[in-house]
Amino acid sequence: MIARAPEVRIPIRVRGMSQGHRFFDEQTSTTRVTQDFIVILLRDLVDLDTELHVANMRTQVGGTFRVAWINTRPDQDFYHVGLELLDPEGEIWEPDSLQDGQETADAAPVALLACVRCQQTVSTPLPESETESLGEGFTIARHCDTCKATTGWAYRAENPAAEPTPSEETTSAAEPTAEADASSPTSGESSNEHRLKGRAPIHLPIKITRNKYGRVISDICETINVSRTGVYFTTDQRYEVGEMIEVIMPYHPDGVDIPVQAQVVRQDERPGTYQKRVAIQLTSGSAPRR
């Protein structure tokens, strides 16, 4: 995918939440571009597996991307970040900007990674990573069979081409089964299904509580899709990017659920209607119950 793809500098606008739960709106550029994956330069550190909105400044078309990997070692005040496309809003990239994935299918670099939670190691190819970013500071979000969850995997300095130990071979062989058990896409599933991993197109009632101009405002609406760290919903109210809100999902009038704090990261207008679509990022420690 990204491995050995030529450098492509495209001006982009990136919006999302930083590691410090601070909303940022930054103009920067890509370094490599494929149909389903891009590498960008970013001044703000972001967490793995969170969602960012990226728009091509030339085409004015954007989409929602997931942070798949990041190198926390700065390169001239920028961090290299790998993003997986989740939800395009149209044709984001010009055709001559895209790299043919078939030319790079056999060029994936191999790296030794260690789960930051349980410390097990695995030597594995990383087609979604550029070779230049593999090194100290590199971390990627992957499923861990031992932790039974998606965790961060950090680069290990040992020679990735070295013969794997028996335990590493076992781990590598078990990964497809572990990912299948976690409802991740199998090799036979389409690339579109792979992009939607972690984002469920669920329609649920949701209650938003806002504090506007010194008074409490409630908004009861419906979700479009839900991920582990965010919610996308329809509403007739106008929201402000960066606004702090409280969320109950799923909402029932007779329920006693505890609200979850969140922050508005994007509002999309729907031409010809009063309806809007709003994306929020959860800022408290736990996601709402689905």
Sequence and secondary structure as in RCSB ss.txt:
>XXXX:A:sequence
MIARAPEVRIPIRVRGMSQGHRFFDEQTSTTRVTQDFIVILLRDLVDLDTELHVANMRTQVGGTFRVAWINTRPD
QDFYHVGLELLDPEGEIWEPDSLQDGQETADAAPVALLACVRCQQTVSTPLPESETESLGEGFTIARHCDTCKAT
TGWAYRAENPAAEPTPSEETTSAAEPTAEADASSPTSGESSNEHRLKGRAPIHLPIKITRNKYGRVISDICETIN
VSRTGVYFTTDQRYEVGEMIEVIMPYHPDGVDIPVQAQVVRQDERPGTYQKRVAIQLTSGSAPRR
>XXXX:A:secstr
  TT      EEEEEEE TTS EEEEEEEEEEE SSEEEEEESS   TT EEEEEETTT  EEEEEEEEEEEEEE
TTEEEEEEEEEEESS  S GGG   GGGGTT   EEEEEETTT  EEEEE TTS GGG STTEEEEEEETTTTEE
EEEEE  S TTS   HHHHHHHHHHHHHHHHTT   TTS HHHHHTTTEE    EEEEEEEETTEEEEEEEEEEE
EESSEEEEEESS   TT EEEEESS  TT     EEEEEEEEEE TTSS EEEEEEE SSS    
